[in-house]
Amino acid sequence: MHAFDYQAPTTLREALELLSKPQQSARPLAGGTDLIDQMRVGRLTPEVVIDIKKIAELNALRVDSGGLHLGAAVPCYRICSERAIIDDYSALVDSCRIIGGVQIQSRASLGGNLCNSGPAGDSIPSLIALQATCLIAGPQGTREVPVESFCTGPGKNVLRTGELLIELRMPRRAPHSGSHYRRMIPRNEMDIAVVGVGASVQLDATGKTIVAARLALGAVAPTPLYAESASQLLAGQPVSDALIAKAAQAAREIVKPISDMRGTAEYRVHVTGVLVQRALQAAIVRARGEACDYRPGH
Amino acid sequence: MSTGQSRKYKVIGTRPVRHDGVDKVTGRAKYGADVRLTGMLYAAMLRSPHAHARIKRIDTSKAAAVPGVRAVVTSADLPEQGDRIVELGEGAANMPHLSSNILARDKVLYRGHAVAAVAADNIHIAEEAVKLIQVEYEILPPEMDVVKAMRSGASILHDDLRTEFASPSSGDSGPTNVAKQYLFEKGDVAAGFSRSEVVVEREFDTATVHQGYIEPHNATALWNPDGKITVWMSTQGAFSARQQTAEVLRVPVSSVKVVPMEIGGGFGGKIPIYLPPVAAVLSRKSGRPVKLVMQRADVFEATGPTPGSHIRLKMGVSKDGKIQAAEAWMAFEAGAYPGSPVGMACMCVFACYDIPNGRIEGYDVCVNRPRTFAYRAPGSTHVAFAIESVIDEICQKIGIDPAEFRLKNGAREGTRRVDGPTFPRVGMVETVEAIKNSAHYRTPLTGKNRGRGIASGFWFNVGLKSSVTATVNNDGTVSLVEGSTDIGGTRTSIAMQLAETLGIAAEDVNPTVADTDSVGYTDITGGSRVTFATGIAAVEAAKEIQRQLVERAALLWDCDPKAACYVDGGVQGPDGKRIGFKELAEKLHLTGGAVIGNGTSSAAQQGGAFGTHCVDLEVDPDTGKVQILRYTIAQDAGTAIHPSYVEGQMQGGVVQGIGWALNEEYFYDEQGSMRNATFLDYRMPTTYDVPMIDTIIVEVPDPAHPYGVRGVGEVPICPPPAAIANAIRAAVGVRMRELPMSPPRLLAEILKAQTK
């Protein structure tokens, strides 16, 4: 591995100053579960690694009247053990529980998963389904970007030099809402999504009609996708198998997968529809306040 | 569970704690990566980015100039080999091929082929310096597919390669990638097929798969100014590694000492050497010990996986369910240099059955993939997938229970294989009976998209040469020094045979795996041979100790040694005299000093091992994903010395077989680069993917071993892909003939069947 400097600022201001130093390639380090491996194999060669775990704002985790505030460096295990998230933002917990094993979950953050911008990042479809907004700080101040617009290509995103993802914000959940993330992997654990689907639904008080829905798809295009038309066709409709199948078909129509060692393009198109149905069904069950029968990996 | 005979032994068949257990569970066991020597340098290798290219020029000057770099080597630093062929015990090695696989000479023949190496003060300097080596390549088209590589007009890997035909009259092949043809015939195949009411002929493909041992290859070498070379390494055979290293370096074998460290898995893949000569030459140039450890990607790209294959198999059966004739044609990827296990595959393909008329043809074919090497029953899993699938289809066609079919046609004592040999007493049909009588097979499987499959498998098991030295200690224990590296609990299984013969406890034997200067010549740990052959050596050593102890007792009693004999852990003399082993051991100093027993084994041949497996699984018809629900393996172990380790081998083989069946494969792009050289994307099963594997140890003692041992390590990997394919057929009605039966492949077949 090449030689590099390590900095661990304790304030956001310091971190931003370090990031915007000219003529120096810098990379923020949260859990490091992607970064360290990419440096080990020589894919990334930053001159300075900036550990952001010691910055208070990036470790914030709170649910208030405005919704969920998730600091960019919060590790998965904290998300999984937060009651309010388990109850109201279930898809996030589904994601965090399948990102690596226990050791990885103790370090890896959703901010890191998003900034790595892999098409198959397991948290991104959940964040899209839960309508997350990215709070980004930089030399010119802060800006907000909807999470579905954050990734721009495999490993690429909207962050400009000197910018840092601070927080992910998700709106307060409406009553009778449920969400779910699931993925297809050939094994039952320790794998990367061949297709991943995040779904969020809000039902009416009877639990029979969908008020609003958001579907997001991973590993089927250069970036995770918000399946807008599939989501919109569900709104205002009574829950039925035919409706869910229609949404699945609409989702299949927007994917642009590749064939690689993880699956063929045809396979991914087909399985997108299968997982949209399963994810929607589980989200609906949860929205009705019932427990959904879901074993990760199966 | 075990179907074994009533226990007639005191130690054999019990389950003592393994002798190396504490070191292993406390992390104190020393592996190759733990070696740290004073002044030690760390080395990194430059590997080819191309699958097939001619090396025009190598410039190492920039790397050599980096501060902290102590030595740089290329193939120019290894001696020329001419066209030498060297006998290595378990087979002959073509020295120019062995040497240029270690450091590429004129051409690189696969991505990851080693080209140069740098030794430096630390690994980071070495890794950065290696990137500064400039190599000019002339890129050639790669041949990646075994069938395409056989065609005329294929890109040729070795200009001087000519096919070694089965019949010498076949003439000169001209430049080719086909290294060797195998041909075996028995009876009248055409007549056999004409007598058959049902004939099924199918084609099968299997993928290149890797052993997937957790510990990467490693070697630390010190080349002393006096010409003595010491290598600390992970190997399945210290003596084989010593000889390979000496031959590559062209130094006398006695000037190399190999110290085998603990081994973190081998499965056949740690028989060949890759690193010791490179570390040794770096050490000679730098005057310092040099350590070289592979990365995981190097292990995948540049060590010896088992080949992919293409197999065509035809079988004819009469209405009464008797096999009349069978024919197989197969081509195996040798990888970059000749030497696939296709010859063994030819001998295994029909071995489970009594085939009156048969023909087997096999081809060893070079392709631009790493040189393949042994992997657990090399070649047998490939052909078991083909024949056991065809048999399942035949059983379906004629409406016979697949267990009944195997009982009716299974190989027995006296069955002559198509390739010639006649079986001694073997346990094929007993394993089928064990499955047929198992709770698993007798419990009906219910539920949608679920299916059950069975399959059998065969592996020869070898004998080869082993040595041990056993020294009786004054406190009544025995120090046992052996040359077999321990990859499956063999310290304990060998110690138990010594203990049984001496009538002492297994815990009173202290086994040690020694370096090549400290024990007699011992062949590799492979071929399921160690508990068998090194076990025989231990029994011989124990008998020698018995003989000496009888003499010592006679001395104490002042009687003729002929009047005394060794019985039940002690010596019995005239007039009811008796002295126990421990008591006699205490008196060794009074009776002439140390008692040392040496034992060797060289001629014994094993009878062969069989297993039959039964699997239940469920297919998700929307995603093509398979869940294994229940798995039972019945295997003939001859006599199970330590049943826990026998069960462990059976379960381990099944798990690897499940991986091979469902997901494992080398995935290459158009340029011949492996795209999944990580454990993330090379998908071996995790604990979440396999149920508890139920084991049934069948014991049909092998007459060639004093306690009836049969090797158990390899045959359990053979049946799983076929058993799983048969179960998938039962679950969703599609027959998979290509491995792995991964979700995309299985879903495509399911969807194809639905639209029909």
Boltz contact constraints between the chains, C-beta under 6 A:
constraints:
  - contact:
      token1: [A, 1]
      token2: [B, 124]
      max_distance: 6.0
  - contact:
      token1: [A, 184]
      token2: [B, 623]
      max_distance: 6.0
  - contact:
      token1: [A, 186]
      token2: [B, 663]
      max_distance: 6.0
  - contact:
      token1: [A, 186]
      token2: [B, 683]
      max_distance: 6.0
  - contact:
      token1: [A, 186]
      token2: [B, 742]
      max_distance: 6.0
  - contact:
      token1: [A, 186]
      token2: [B, 743]
      max_distance: 6.0
  - contact:
      token1: [A, 187]
      token2: [B, 683]
      max_distance: 6.0
  - contact:
      token1: [A, 187]
      token2: [B, 686]
      max_distance: 6.0
  - contact:
      token1: [A, 187]
      token2: [B, 689]
      max_distance: 6.0
  - contact:
      token1: [A, 188]
      token2: [B, 688]
      max_distance: 6.0
  - contact:
      token1: [A, 188]
      token2: [B, 689]
      max_distance: 6.0
  - contact:
      token1: [A, 189]
      token2: [B, 686]
      max_distance: 6.0
  - contact:
      token1: [A, 189]
      token2: [B, 688]
      max_distance: 6.0
  - contact:
      token1: [A, 190]
      token2: [B, 686]
      max_distance: 6.0
  - contact:
      token1: [A, 261]
      token2: [B, 667]
      max_distance: 6.0
  - contact:
      token1: [A, 261]
      token2: [B, 675]
      max_distance: 6.0
  - contact:
      token1: [A, 261]
      token2: [B, 676]
      max_distance: 6.0
  - contact:
      token1: [A, 261]
      token2: [B, 681]
      max_distance: 6.0
  - contact:
      token1: [A, 263]
      token2: [B, 744]
      max_distance: 6.0
  - contact:
      token1: [A, 264]
      token2: [B, 744]
      max_distance: 6.0
  - contact:
      token1: [A, 267]
      token2: [B, 744]
      max_distance: 6.0
  - contact:
      token1: [A, 271]
      token2: [B, 623]
      max_distance: 6.0
  - contact:
      token1: [A, 274]
      token2: [B, 622]
      max_distance: 6.0
  - contact:
      token1: [A, 274]
      token2: [B, 623]
      max_distance: 6.0
